[in-house]
Amino acid sequence: MRRSLIMGVGSALPERVMTNDDISKIVDTSDDWIVERTGIRSRHIASDAETTRSLGTLAAQRALADAGMAAAEIDLIIVATSTPDLTFPATATLIQADLGITGGAAFDLQAVCSGFIYALTTADALMRCGQSASALVIGSETFSRILDWQDRATCVLFGDGAGAVVLKTGEGQGSNADRGILASCIHSDGRYSDKLYVDGGPSKTGTVGHLRMEGREVFKHAVTNIAAVMEETIAAAGIRADDIDWFVPHQANRRILEGTARKLGISAERIVITLDRHGNTSAASIPLALDAAVKDGRIKRGNLILMEAMGGGFTWGAVLARY
């Protein structure tokens, strides 16, 4: 059976770090208030010279180096982002040019915070059917560009960054002991699009707009939807929650992470958390967390990892993979 193997991981963060104390000088908030409600202590904020493209390119280069592969081997690039450099062309094509790749396909995918899960699922489908032999899946965001820095309910939550994985096709036995992506499930429900959205866009307003969110509604749906899709994905792979070595969730809110893990009986020690120092980096958050746990030695070859996310739309999904 054809499998999509994770060959390498990489990440990139802007140089500037903004602490909660820094934010308290802009809006009426405090470090204690933010930490208690979200678990976030700091986040990285992109400079004018740091873009979704430049961060994504650097993360991709580091992932390729980790995989020991040349850029010329890549025939598919998918960039998950809600903050592209330009309306068009796709940021993926700009990164493709930066890497010196002239063949294959490159495109962006927009599913907000679920973008990386959607992009992994899409790349895996294309690789399983023989459309691609090796792929770069990148989550890259500069959410600081679309924040209302006078809205303390949202500006404290988000940060900028990028993460990438290199996938390569390999052969498996068709069992859950195989390496690579074992199962994925994605969902959406557009009835709730007004709960988490940006109030601008080329067609409707001709502006970039700012992020708007009904926090309590998002939290309520997140815990329910994420837990359900995690159970669905685990069942599709024929494993139990006890079999999972590491839970690598979208880094939105510490209470959501711990609540969904608890629903599945996943212990806190098995959750990879980078939220405290990265904030919510939307589509970049899962690959950033994955790279951190691989680099510090927690995630090792052969480990079973479960990744999940929910974002505006609502969109949500999960991917189970053996690293």
N, C-alpha and C positions, 0 to 999 in steps of 0.2 A: 504494500500500500504506500502511495506517495505521501510523504509528510513534509511539513514546512518546519525546518530546524532553526532554532535561534543560535546563530553562530557568533554574534558579538553584540555588545551594547555600548552606548556612549551618551554623554550628556554635555550640556553647556549652560552656564548661568551668567547673567550680566554681572559686571564688576561691582556695581553699587548695591549695598545692603541697606534696606530701610527697616529699622526696628519699630516696635510698637511705640516706644517713646518718641521716635521721630514723627510718627503719624499723629500722636497726641498734640503736637505743635501745630497741626493743620486743622484738625477737627476735635470736637469735644469728646474725648475718649481717654482710655488709660491702658497701660500694659496689663494690669490685673483684669480689667473688663474684657479685653480681647482674649487673653489666655483662658479665662474661665469659660467663655462661651464658644471658643473655637479651637483652642490648643495652639494657635499661631503665635510665634514670638517675633519672627522677622520674615522678610521676603526680599527677593532681588528685583530691582527696577532697571529697565533698559535705558541706556543713554540714547541720545539722538543718533549716534553712530551704530548702535546695536539694534538690529531689526529681527523680525521673524526669520527672514532669509539668512542673515549672518549667523544667528544662533543655531538654526537648523543645519546649516552647512558644517559648522564646527562639531556639532553632536554627531552628524553623519560621518565625518572624517575620523572621529574617535571610535565610533562603532566599527568602521571598516578596519582600523588598526587593531582593535580588540579581536576581530574575526580573522585577522591575518589575510585579508582579501584586498584586491585592487578594485578601484572604482570601476574600471572597465568591465569587471565581471557582473556588474549590476545591470539588469534589464527592466527593472520596475522601481519607480519611486512614488510613494504615496505620502503626502504631507497632510496630517490632520491639523487643522488650524481654523480658528474663527477670527484671527487677526492677520490676514495676509498683508504682504507689503503693498500690493496693488490689487484693484478690483480684478484685473487680468493683465498679464498672463498669470497662470497659477504659480504660486511660490515654489512648487515642486520643480517646475521647469527652470526657474532661476537657480535653484540648488543643483539641479542636473548640470547646468552650464558651469557653475562654480567647481563642480567635481570633475569637469572635463569629460562627461559622458555624452555621447552623441547618438546613441542608439536606444532602443527600448521605448518605454512609455513613462510619462510622469504626469501626475495630476494631484489636485488638492481634494480633500474630503472634509465636509463640514458637518459635524454632529456635536459641536461644542465640547463639553467635558467628556462625552463618550467617544470623541473622535478617534482616539488611539485604538480603542476596542473595535470600533467599526472599521478602521484602516487595517488592523491585523486580520480581521475576519475577511475583508475584501482581498487582501494580499494572499491569504491562505487559499481562498477559493480559486484565484487565478493561477496559483502555483499547482494546486491539485489537478486542475484541468489541463496543465501543460502550457499555459499561456506565458508563464515566467519560470525561470530557473533560479534566480536569486533576486532578492528585493531589499530595498531600504524602506522601512516604515518609520516615519518621523512624526513626533508631536512637537510643535513649536508655537509659542504664543508670546505676544507682547500685550497682555491684557491691561497694563497700565495706561495704554493709549486710549482705551474706551471707558475708563473709570471716571465717575463724577467724584472728584476729590473733596466735595463738600457733603457727600452722602456717607456718613460714618457707618451705615449698615452694610455697605458694599465695599468701600475703598480699603477697609482693613483686611479683607479676605484674600485678595488676589495678588499674584506676583508674575514675573516673567521667567522664561527659560525654555529649554528644548531637550528632548531625549530621543534617541534613535535605537533601532534594532536592525541587524542584518539577518535576513532569512535566506536559507538555501534549501533546495529540495533534496530529500533523501528518501531512502526506502525503509519502511517499517513493516512489522508483521500484522498490523491492523488491530493490535491490542493496546490497552492503556499502559502497558509497560514500554511502549515506543517512546523515543525522543521526539520533541517537536510539539506542534499544536495538536491537541487531542480532541478538543470540542470548543465550540463557541456558540453563543446565542445573543441575538440583538433584537431590540424592540423599540417602539416609539408610540406616543399618543399625543397628537397635535392639539387635543382639546385643552391642554394646559400650557399652551405656548405663551400666554400672558403672565405666567408666574415667574419666568426667568427669561429675559430677552434684552435686546439692544434697541433703543428707541430711534434708530436711524438706519438708513440704507440707501443705495443708489436709486432704486425704483420709487420708493415711497417718499423720501425726504431729501434725497440728494446730499445727505450728510453722513458722517460716520456714526454719530449718536453715542449714547452712554448706556452702560449696563444698568438694568433695573431688575429687582428681585423681591418676591414676597417670601422672605426667609422661612417662616413657619410652614407655609404650604410646601415649599421645596423639601424641607426636612422631613415632613410627614410622608410624602411620596417616596423620597429617597430610601428610607429605611425599609419600606414595604417592597418596592420594586427591586431594589438591589438584592435583598435576601431571596426573593422569588427567583430571580434570574441566576443567582449563584446555585441554588438548589437544582434548577433546570439543567445547568451546565454540568454540574457534578453527576447528575443522573444520566445525562447523555453519554458521559465517558465511562459510566459503570463503576464509579468509585464512591467512597464514603468521605465525609468531611475529615475524618481522622487520618485519611491518607495524605492530606495536603501538608506539604512541608512549610510553605510560605504563602501568606495572603498579601498580595500587593495591590491595594485598592487605590482608586482615585482619591487624591488628598484634598478633601473638601472641608471636613469638619471632624474633629476627633470623636465627638459623640456619635456621629454617623458611622465612622469606622468601627468603633468598639461595639455599637449596637448591632450592626449587621453581622459582625464576627460572632458575637454572642448568640445570635439567633441560630447560627449553624454549628455552634459548639467549638469554634476555633479560638484557642487561647490567645491572650494578649501578647504572649511571648512570640507568637508566630506571625504577628502583623508587622509589616514594614511601614514605618511612619517617617516621612520627611516633612510633613505639614508644618511642624514647628519652625523650621528654618527656610522653607520654600513658599509657604502659603498655598493657595489654590492656583495652580498654573494651568488649569483646564486640560486640554489635550496633551500637554507635556508632563502632567503629574505622574502618570504611571511609569513611563520610561525613565523619568528622573529617579523615581523611587527604586525601580528595578536596577538601574545602573549603580546606585548607591549601595544596594545590598549585595550586588555581585562584586563590586570593588572592595568592600570591607570583609568579604569572605563568608558572609552569612549564606547566600545562595550559591550552591555548588552544582556542578554537572550531575544530572540525574534527579535533581530535586523537582518535586511537583509543585507548580505555582499556580495560584488562582488570582486572576486580575479582574476588576470590575469597575464600572463607572455609571453615573447618571448625570445628564446635562440638560440644558434648555431644549425645549421641544414638546414634551419631554422625550429624550432619548435615553436608553440604558442598555447595558449588555455586560457579558462576562466572557472571558477566554481562559481555558485551562490548558496549560502547557507543561511539558517535562523539559526542563532546561538542560 
